[in-house]
Amino acid sequence: MHKVIFDTDPGIDDAMALLFLHRHPAIDLIGITTVFGNASVETTTRNALFLKQRWGIDAPVAKGLDKTFNPDRPHVGWPTFIHGDDGLGNIDVPETVDLPIDPRPAHRFIIDTVRAHPGQVTLIAVGRMTNLALALREDPDFAALVREVVIMGGAFDVNGNITPAAEANIHGDPEAADVVMTAPWPVTVVGLDVTTKTVMTKAMIADIAEQGGEAGKLLADISQFYVAFYEQHVPDGMVVHDSCACAYVVAPELFTVRSGSIRVVCGGIADGQTIQRPDNKLFPPSPWDDLPSQKACIDIDAVRTLKLISDTLVLNG
């Protein structure tokens, strides 16, 4: 059983990933922490509470801060054309949700929960890495107590999706991402190299709506806005970025990984680019030296991954 804290910015594909974690029998979802990215942190926290309420999720929700690790970074606006004005595909989410949030800021919730379960907690981060970086700054020693960190973000052998160099989650807070990649804990990066190969078709989404009960129907409704956005990128359906990171936790055998230290470019035209120095290649001295060897996913069995995701989303429907 994997004890998981889900660090997220719901977000349409975040919603699918959350339902996956809630329904997979090998996942014990023990916390949801929110970060800004797909919308403001107020909106993403409201969305997390809304999904928690609608789907009967027990895990507590802790709200993150509203600024990047480097507070001087300029705000670039919310991607409403991808996730809608409400962050969940314009399904008319209520302005407030009558559920409590944890009184601690998200990064403190992460530290306390990991320390309460040393060696047992997997952190799945599918938004900006701000909360994880803040936790490392406040309590550097807690990294040694984390079982695993799995990130949806980055692009290694392919172009980014926000600039030619950078993927959106990393580009949103590069300094935080670099802190996370270079920390002394095991990181696996599930980025655009694999997620862009994993396209859930409209027929699959319709099956989830039909077989997944009220939760599946809500997820399908949320996803329609995303499908419309992806019509300009894929012939049928939508890319399931965040659910791929969740699938890695329960089925790593579906992924091909490459090991090596990872750095994130902070500033300039390549701002947010993720660059790995593979362990099997030799280079002169560089800023990649003497850092932990992390894993970057470079290929995926997309058919089996999509089946795993779809099958899980309809469990107990």
TORKOL-4160 file (C-alpha; in steps of 0.2 Angstrom, whole numbers, padded with zeros to 4 digits, m for minus):
317
<pt num="1" X="0000" Y="0000" Z="0000"/>
<pt num="2" X="0007" Y="0017" Z="m0005"/>
<pt num="3" X="0003" Y="0031" Z="0007"/>
<pt num="4" X="0002" Y="0047" Z="m0004"/>
<pt num="5" X="0001" Y="0065" Z="m0002"/>
<pt num="6" X="m0006" Y="0073" Z="m0018"/>
<pt num="7" X="0001" Y="0090" Z="m0022"/>
<pt num="8" X="m0010" Y="0098" Z="m0035"/>
<pt num="9" X="m0018" Y="0113" Z="m0043"/>
<pt num="10" X="m0035" Y="0106" Z="m0049"/>
<pt num="11" X="m0036" Y="0108" Z="m0064"/>
<pt num="12" X="m0045" Y="0096" Z="m0076"/>
<pt num="13" X="m0032" Y="0082" Z="m0078"/>
<pt num="14" X="m0028" Y="0085" Z="m0059"/>
<pt num="15" X="m0046" Y="0080" Z="m0056"/>
<pt num="16" X="m0044" Y="0064" Z="m0066"/>
<pt num="17" X="m0028" Y="0060" Z="m0056"/>
<pt num="18" X="m0037" Y="0063" Z="m0039"/>
<pt num="19" X="m0051" Y="0051" Z="m0043"/>
<pt num="20" X="m0038" Y="0038" Z="m0049"/>
<pt num="21" X="m0029" Y="0040" Z="m0032"/>
<pt num="22" X="m0045" Y="0039" Z="m0023"/>
<pt num="23" X="m0051" Y="0023" Z="m0032"/>
<pt num="24" X="m0035" Y="0013" Z="m0034"/>
<pt num="25" X="m0034" Y="m0001" Z="m0021"/>
<pt num="26" X="m0015" Y="0001" Z="m0018"/>
<pt num="27" X="m0016" Y="0019" Z="m0014"/>
<pt num="28" X="m0019" Y="0026" Z="0003"/>
<pt num="29" X="m0023" Y="0045" Z="0000"/>
<pt num="30" X="m0018" Y="0053" Z="0016"/>
<pt num="31" X="m0017" Y="0071" Z="0011"/>
<pt num="32" X="m0021" Y="0084" Z="m0003"/>
<pt num="33" X="m0010" Y="0100" Z="m0004"/>
<pt num="34" X="m0015" Y="0114" Z="m0016"/>
<pt num="35" X="m0004" Y="0125" Z="m0026"/>
<pt num="36" X="m0007" Y="0139" Z="m0039"/>
<pt num="37" X="m0005" Y="0136" Z="m0057"/>
<pt num="38" X="m0020" Y="0130" Z="m0067"/>
<pt num="39" X="m0029" Y="0144" Z="m0057"/>
<pt num="40" X="m0026" Y="0154" Z="m0041"/>
<pt num="41" X="m0023" Y="0145" Z="m0025"/>
<pt num="42" X="m0040" Y="0150" Z="m0019"/>
<pt num="43" X="m0048" Y="0143" Z="m0034"/>
<pt num="44" X="m0038" Y="0127" Z="m0034"/>
<pt num="45" X="m0041" Y="0124" Z="m0015"/>
<pt num="46" X="m0060" Y="0127" Z="m0018"/>
<pt num="47" X="m0059" Y="0114" Z="m0032"/>
<pt num="48" X="m0050" Y="0102" Z="m0021"/>
<pt num="49" X="m0063" Y="0104" Z="m0008"/>
<pt num="50" X="m0077" Y="0102" Z="m0021"/>
<pt num="51" X="m0070" Y="0086" Z="m0028"/>
<pt num="52" X="m0067" Y="0079" Z="m0010"/>
<pt num="53" X="m0085" Y="0082" Z="m0006"/>
<pt num="54" X="m0092" Y="0076" Z="m0022"/>
<pt num="55" X="m0082" Y="0060" Z="m0022"/>
<pt num="56" X="m0082" Y="0056" Z="m0003"/>
<pt num="57" X="m0063" Y="0058" Z="m0001"/>
<pt num="58" X="m0058" Y="0057" Z="0017"/>
<pt num="59" X="m0040" Y="0065" Z="0015"/>
<pt num="60" X="m0038" Y="0082" Z="0023"/>
<pt num="61" X="m0034" Y="0097" Z="0011"/>
<pt num="62" X="m0021" Y="0110" Z="0015"/>
<pt num="63" X="m0019" Y="0126" Z="0006"/>
<pt num="64" X="m0002" Y="0132" Z="m0001"/>
<pt num="65" X="0004" Y="0149" Z="m0002"/>
<pt num="66" X="0000" Y="0161" Z="m0017"/>
<pt num="67" X="0018" Y="0165" Z="m0023"/>
<pt num="68" X="0033" Y="0157" Z="m0031"/>
<pt num="69" X="0048" Y="0151" Z="m0022"/>
<pt num="70" X="0057" Y="0166" Z="m0028"/>
<pt num="71" X="0043" Y="0179" Z="m0024"/>
<pt num="72" X="0050" Y="0191" Z="m0037"/>
<pt num="73" X="0045" Y="0181" Z="m0052"/>
<pt num="74" X="0031" Y="0190" Z="m0061"/>
<pt num="75" X="0014" Y="0182" Z="m0062"/>
<pt num="76" X="0010" Y="0176" Z="m0080"/>
<pt num="77" X="m0009" Y="0174" Z="m0079"/>
<pt num="78" X="m0020" Y="0158" Z="m0077"/>
<pt num="79" X="m0023" Y="0146" Z="m0092"/>
<pt num="80" X="m0042" Y="0149" Z="m0093"/>
<pt num="81" X="m0042" Y="0143" Z="m0111"/>
<pt num="82" X="m0036" Y="0126" Z="m0105"/>
<pt num="83" X="m0045" Y="0123" Z="m0089"/>
<pt num="84" X="m0059" Y="0136" Z="m0089"/>
<pt num="85" X="m0063" Y="0151" Z="m0078"/>
<pt num="86" X="m0066" Y="0140" Z="m0063"/>
<pt num="87" X="m0052" Y="0128" Z="m0066"/>
<pt num="88" X="m0063" Y="0113" Z="m0069"/>
<pt num="89" X="m0070" Y="0116" Z="m0087"/>
<pt num="90" X="m0083" Y="0129" Z="m0082"/>
<pt num="91" X="m0095" Y="0116" Z="m0074"/>
<pt num="92" X="m0102" Y="0129" Z="m0063"/>
<pt num="93" X="m0092" Y="0125" Z="m0047"/>
<pt num="94" X="m0100" Y="0133" Z="m0031"/>
<pt num="95" X="m0090" Y="0148" Z="m0025"/>
<pt num="96" X="m0088" Y="0141" Z="m0008"/>
<pt num="97" X="m0088" Y="0123" Z="m0002"/>
<pt num="98" X="m0093" Y="0120" Z="0016"/>
<pt num="99" X="m0079" Y="0109" Z="0021"/>
<pt num="100" X="m0064" Y="0113" Z="0033"/>
<pt num="101" X="m0046" Y="0114" Z="0027"/>
<pt num="102" X="m0031" Y="0109" Z="0038"/>
<pt num="103" X="m0025" Y="0125" Z="0047"/>
<pt num="104" X="m0007" Y="0122" Z="0042"/>
<pt num="105" X="0000" Y="0129" Z="0026"/>
<pt num="106" X="0003" Y="0115" Z="0013"/>
<pt num="107" X="0022" Y="0114" Z="0015"/>
<pt num="108" X="0020" Y="0112" Z="0034"/>
<pt num="109" X="0007" Y="0099" Z="0032"/>
<pt num="110" X="0019" Y="0089" Z="0021"/>
<pt num="111" X="0033" Y="0090" Z="0033"/>
<pt num="112" X="0022" Y="0085" Z="0048"/>
<pt num="113" X="0014" Y="0070" Z="0039"/>
<pt num="114" X="0030" Y="0063" Z="0032"/>
<pt num="115" X="0038" Y="0064" Z="0050"/>
<pt num="116" X="0023" Y="0055" Z="0056"/>
<pt num="117" X="0025" Y="0041" Z="0044"/>
<pt num="118" X="0044" Y="0040" Z="0041"/>
<pt num="119" X="0049" Y="0031" Z="0025"/>
<pt num="120" X="0031" Y="0027" Z="0020"/>
<pt num="121" X="0025" Y="0043" Z="0011"/>
<pt num="122" X="0026" Y="0046" Z="m0008"/>
<pt num="123" X="0024" Y="0064" Z="m0013"/>
<pt num="124" X="0015" Y="0065" Z="m0030"/>
<pt num="125" X="0017" Y="0083" Z="m0037"/>
<pt num="126" X="0007" Y="0088" Z="m0052"/>
<pt num="127" X="0008" Y="0107" Z="m0052"/>
<pt num="128" X="0022" Y="0119" Z="m0048"/>
<pt num="129" X="0035" Y="0112" Z="m0036"/>
<pt num="130" X="0033" Y="0127" Z="m0024"/>
<pt num="131" X="0026" Y="0118" Z="m0009"/>
<pt num="132" X="0039" Y="0104" Z="m0010"/>
<pt num="133" X="0053" Y="0117" Z="m0011"/>
<pt num="134" X="0046" Y="0127" Z="0004"/>
<pt num="135" X="0046" Y="0111" Z="0014"/>
<pt num="136" X="0064" Y="0108" Z="0010"/>
<pt num="137" X="0069" Y="0125" Z="0015"/>
<pt num="138" X="0060" Y="0124" Z="0031"/>
<pt num="139" X="0065" Y="0107" Z="0036"/>
<pt num="140" X="0080" Y="0100" Z="0025"/>
<pt num="141" X="0081" Y="0084" Z="0035"/>
<pt num="142" X="0064" Y="0078" Z="0031"/>
<pt num="143" X="0069" Y="0074" Z="0013"/>
<pt num="144" X="0078" Y="0058" Z="0020"/>
<pt num="145" X="0061" Y="0052" Z="0027"/>
<pt num="146" X="0051" Y="0053" Z="0011"/>
<pt num="147" X="0049" Y="0036" Z="0002"/>
<pt num="148" X="0048" Y="0043" Z="m0016"/>
<pt num="149" X="0044" Y="0059" Z="m0025"/>
<pt num="150" X="0035" Y="0058" Z="m0042"/>
<pt num="151" X="0033" Y="0073" Z="m0052"/>
<pt num="152" X="0022" Y="0077" Z="m0067"/>
<pt num="153" X="0032" Y="0090" Z="m0076"/>
<pt num="154" X="0047" Y="0093" Z="m0087"/>
<pt num="155" X="0053" Y="0089" Z="m0105"/>
<pt num="156" X="0069" Y="0080" Z="m0109"/>
<pt num="157" X="0070" Y="0074" Z="m0126"/>
<pt num="158" X="0055" Y="0083" Z="m0133"/>
<pt num="159" X="0050" Y="0102" Z="m0134"/>
<pt num="160" X="0040" Y="0110" Z="m0119"/>
<pt num="161" X="0022" Y="0115" Z="m0120"/>
<pt num="162" X="0024" Y="0133" Z="m0113"/>
<pt num="163" X="0039" Y="0137" Z="m0123"/>
<pt num="164" X="0050" Y="0127" Z="m0135"/>
<pt num="165" X="0061" Y="0123" Z="m0120"/>
<pt num="166" X="0050" Y="0122" Z="m0105"/>
<pt num="167" X="0035" Y="0112" Z="m0098"/>
<pt num="168" X="0022" Y="0123" Z="m0089"/>
<pt num="169" X="0023" Y="0116" Z="m0072"/>
<pt num="170" X="0042" Y="0118" Z="m0071"/>
<pt num="171" X="0041" Y="0135" Z="m0080"/>
<pt num="172" X="0029" Y="0141" Z="m0067"/>
<pt num="173" X="0042" Y="0140" Z="m0053"/>
<pt num="174" X="0059" Y="0135" Z="m0060"/>
<pt num="175" X="0068" Y="0139" Z="m0044"/>
<pt num="176" X="0057" Y="0128" Z="m0034"/>
<pt num="177" X="0059" Y="0114" Z="m0047"/>
<pt num="178" X="0078" Y="0115" Z="m0046"/>
<pt num="179" X="0078" Y="0113" Z="m0027"/>
<pt num="180" X="0067" Y="0098" Z="m0028"/>
<pt num="181" X="0077" Y="0089" Z="m0042"/>
<pt num="182" X="0093" Y="0092" Z="m0033"/>
<pt num="183" X="0087" Y="0087" Z="m0015"/>
<pt num="184" X="0093" Y="0071" Z="m0007"/>
<pt num="185" X="0077" Y="0061" Z="m0010"/>
<pt num="186" X="0072" Y="0049" Z="m0024"/>
<pt num="187" X="0063" Y="0058" Z="m0038"/>
<pt num="188" X="0055" Y="0052" Z="m0054"/>
<pt num="189" X="0050" Y="0064" Z="m0067"/>
<pt num="190" X="0035" Y="0060" Z="m0078"/>
<pt num="191" X="0036" Y="0073" Z="m0091"/>
<pt num="192" X="0030" Y="0077" Z="m0109"/>
<pt num="193" X="0041" Y="0063" Z="m0116"/>
<pt num="194" X="0028" Y="0051" Z="m0110"/>
<pt num="195" X="0012" Y="0060" Z="m0106"/>
<pt num="196" X="0010" Y="0067" Z="m0124"/>
<pt num="197" X="0010" Y="0048" Z="m0130"/>
<pt num="198" X="m0005" Y="0045" Z="m0118"/>
<pt num="199" X="m0021" Y="0051" Z="m0126"/>
<pt num="200" X="m0037" Y="0046" Z="m0118"/>
<pt num="201" X="m0050" Y="0045" Z="m0132"/>
<pt num="202" X="m0068" Y="0052" Z="m0132"/>
<pt num="203" X="m0074" Y="0034" Z="m0132"/>
<pt num="204" X="m0064" Y="0030" Z="m0116"/>
<pt num="205" X="m0071" Y="0046" Z="m0108"/>
<pt num="206" X="m0089" Y="0041" Z="m0112"/>
<pt num="207" X="m0086" Y="0023" Z="m0105"/>
<pt num="208" X="m0080" Y="0031" Z="m0089"/>
<pt num="209" X="m0096" Y="0042" Z="m0088"/>
<pt num="210" X="m0106" Y="0026" Z="m0091"/>
<pt num="211" X="m0097" Y="0014" Z="m0080"/>
<pt num="212" X="m0090" Y="0025" Z="m0066"/>
<pt num="213" X="m0106" Y="0031" Z="m0057"/>
<pt num="214" X="m0109" Y="0049" Z="m0052"/>
<pt num="215" X="m0090" Y="0052" Z="m0050"/>
<pt num="216" X="m0087" Y="0046" Z="m0068"/>
<pt num="217" X="m0100" Y="0056" Z="m0075"/>
<pt num="218" X="m0094" Y="0072" Z="m0066"/>
<pt num="219" X="m0076" Y="0068" Z="m0072"/>
<pt num="220" X="m0082" Y="0066" Z="m0090"/>
<pt num="221" X="m0092" Y="0083" Z="m0088"/>
<pt num="222" X="m0076" Y="0092" Z="m0082"/>
<pt num="223" X="m0066" Y="0084" Z="m0096"/>
<pt num="224" X="m0076" Y="0091" Z="m0110"/>
<pt num="225" X="m0067" Y="0108" Z="m0110"/>
<pt num="226" X="m0050" Y="0099" Z="m0110"/>
<pt num="227" X="m0055" Y="0089" Z="m0125"/>
<pt num="228" X="m0061" Y="0104" Z="m0134"/>
<pt num="229" X="m0044" Y="0112" Z="m0131"/>
<pt num="230" X="m0034" Y="0097" Z="m0136"/>
<pt num="231" X="m0043" Y="0096" Z="m0153"/>
<pt num="232" X="m0029" Y="0107" Z="m0160"/>
<pt num="233" X="m0016" Y="0095" Z="m0153"/>
<pt num="234" X="m0022" Y="0077" Z="m0155"/>
<pt num="235" X="m0035" Y="0069" Z="m0167"/>
<pt num="236" X="m0047" Y="0062" Z="m0154"/>
<pt num="237" X="m0047" Y="0065" Z="m0135"/>
<pt num="238" X="m0036" Y="0072" Z="m0122"/>
<pt num="239" X="m0018" Y="0070" Z="m0115"/>
<pt num="240" X="m0019" Y="0063" Z="m0097"/>
<pt num="241" X="m0003" Y="0071" Z="m0090"/>
<pt num="242" X="m0006" Y="0070" Z="m0071"/>
<pt num="243" X="m0014" Y="0053" Z="m0071"/>
<pt num="244" X="0002" Y="0046" Z="m0079"/>
<pt num="245" X="0012" Y="0051" Z="m0063"/>
<pt num="246" X="m0001" Y="0042" Z="m0052"/>
<pt num="247" X="0000" Y="0027" Z="m0064"/>
<pt num="248" X="0019" Y="0026" Z="m0062"/>
<pt num="249" X="0017" Y="0024" Z="m0043"/>
<pt num="250" X="0007" Y="0008" Z="m0044"/>
<pt num="251" X="0014" Y="0002" Z="m0061"/>
<pt num="252" X="0032" Y="0008" Z="m0064"/>
<pt num="253" X="0035" Y="m0007" Z="m0076"/>
<pt num="254" X="0025" Y="0002" Z="m0089"/>
<pt num="255" X="0038" Y="0016" Z="m0090"/>
<pt num="256" X="0056" Y="0017" Z="m0097"/>
<pt num="257" X="0067" Y="0028" Z="m0086"/>
<pt num="258" X="0084" Y="0035" Z="m0088"/>
<pt num="259" X="0095" Y="0039" Z="m0072"/>
<pt num="260" X="0106" Y="0055" Z="m0070"/>
<pt num="261" X="0106" Y="0071" Z="m0061"/>
<pt num="262" X="0094" Y="0084" Z="m0066"/>
<pt num="263" X="0095" Y="0103" Z="m0066"/>
<pt num="264" X="0082" Y="0116" Z="m0070"/>
<pt num="265" X="0087" Y="0132" Z="m0080"/>
<pt num="266" X="0082" Y="0147" Z="m0070"/>
<pt num="267" X="0081" Y="0163" Z="m0081"/>
<pt num="268" X="0084" Y="0167" Z="m0100"/>
<pt num="269" X="0076" Y="0160" Z="m0115"/>
<pt num="270" X="0077" Y="0142" Z="m0109"/>
<pt num="271" X="0069" Y="0147" Z="m0092"/>
<pt num="272" X="0061" Y="0131" Z="m0084"/>
<pt num="273" X="0070" Y="0119" Z="m0095"/>
<pt num="274" X="0074" Y="0102" Z="m0087"/>
<pt num="275" X="0091" Y="0095" Z="m0092"/>
<pt num="276" X="0098" Y="0078" Z="m0086"/>
<pt num="277" X="0116" Y="0072" Z="m0086"/>
<pt num="278" X="0114" Y="0053" Z="m0090"/>
<pt num="279" X="0124" Y="0042" Z="m0078"/>
<pt num="280" X="0131" Y="0033" Z="m0092"/>
<pt num="281" X="0139" Y="0048" Z="m0101"/>
<pt num="282" X="0155" Y="0057" Z="m0096"/>
<pt num="283" X="0157" Y="0076" Z="m0096"/>
<pt num="284" X="0169" Y="0089" Z="m0089"/>
<pt num="285" X="0165" Y="0096" Z="m0072"/>
<pt num="286" X="0148" Y="0105" Z="m0072"/>
<pt num="287" X="0134" Y="0111" Z="m0061"/>
<pt num="288" X="0127" Y="0093" Z="m0063"/>
<pt num="289" X="0141" Y="0085" Z="m0053"/>
<pt num="290" X="0139" Y="0078" Z="m0035"/>
<pt num="291" X="0120" Y="0078" Z="m0036"/>
<pt num="292" X="0108" Y="0064" Z="m0033"/>
<pt num="293" X="0104" Y="0053" Z="m0048"/>
<pt num="294" X="0086" Y="0055" Z="m0052"/>
<pt num="295" X="0075" Y="0046" Z="m0064"/>
<pt num="296" X="0067" Y="0054" Z="m0080"/>
<pt num="297" X="0054" Y="0044" Z="m0089"/>
<pt num="298" X="0058" Y="0043" Z="m0107"/>
<pt num="299" X="0045" Y="0030" Z="m0114"/>
<pt num="300" X="0029" Y="0023" Z="m0109"/>
<pt num="301" X="0017" Y="0008" Z="m0113"/>
<pt num="302" X="0003" Y="0020" Z="m0117"/>
<pt num="303" X="m0010" Y="0007" Z="m0121"/>
<pt num="304" X="m0008" Y="m0002" Z="m0105"/>
<pt num="305" X="m0006" Y="0014" Z="m0095"/>
<pt num="306" X="m0023" Y="0020" Z="m0102"/>
<pt num="307" X="m0031" Y="0004" Z="m0098"/>
<pt num="308" X="m0025" Y="0005" Z="m0080"/>
<pt num="309" X="m0031" Y="0023" Z="m0078"/>
<pt num="310" X="m0048" Y="0019" Z="m0086"/>
<pt num="311" X="m0051" Y="0003" Z="m0076"/>
<pt num="312" X="m0046" Y="0012" Z="m0060"/>
<pt num="313" X="m0058" Y="0026" Z="m0063"/>
<pt num="314" X="m0073" Y="0015" Z="m0065"/>
<pt num="315" X="m0069" Y="0004" Z="m0049"/>
<pt num="316" X="m0084" Y="0004" Z="m0037"/>
<pt num="317" X="m0093" Y="0015" Z="m0049"/>
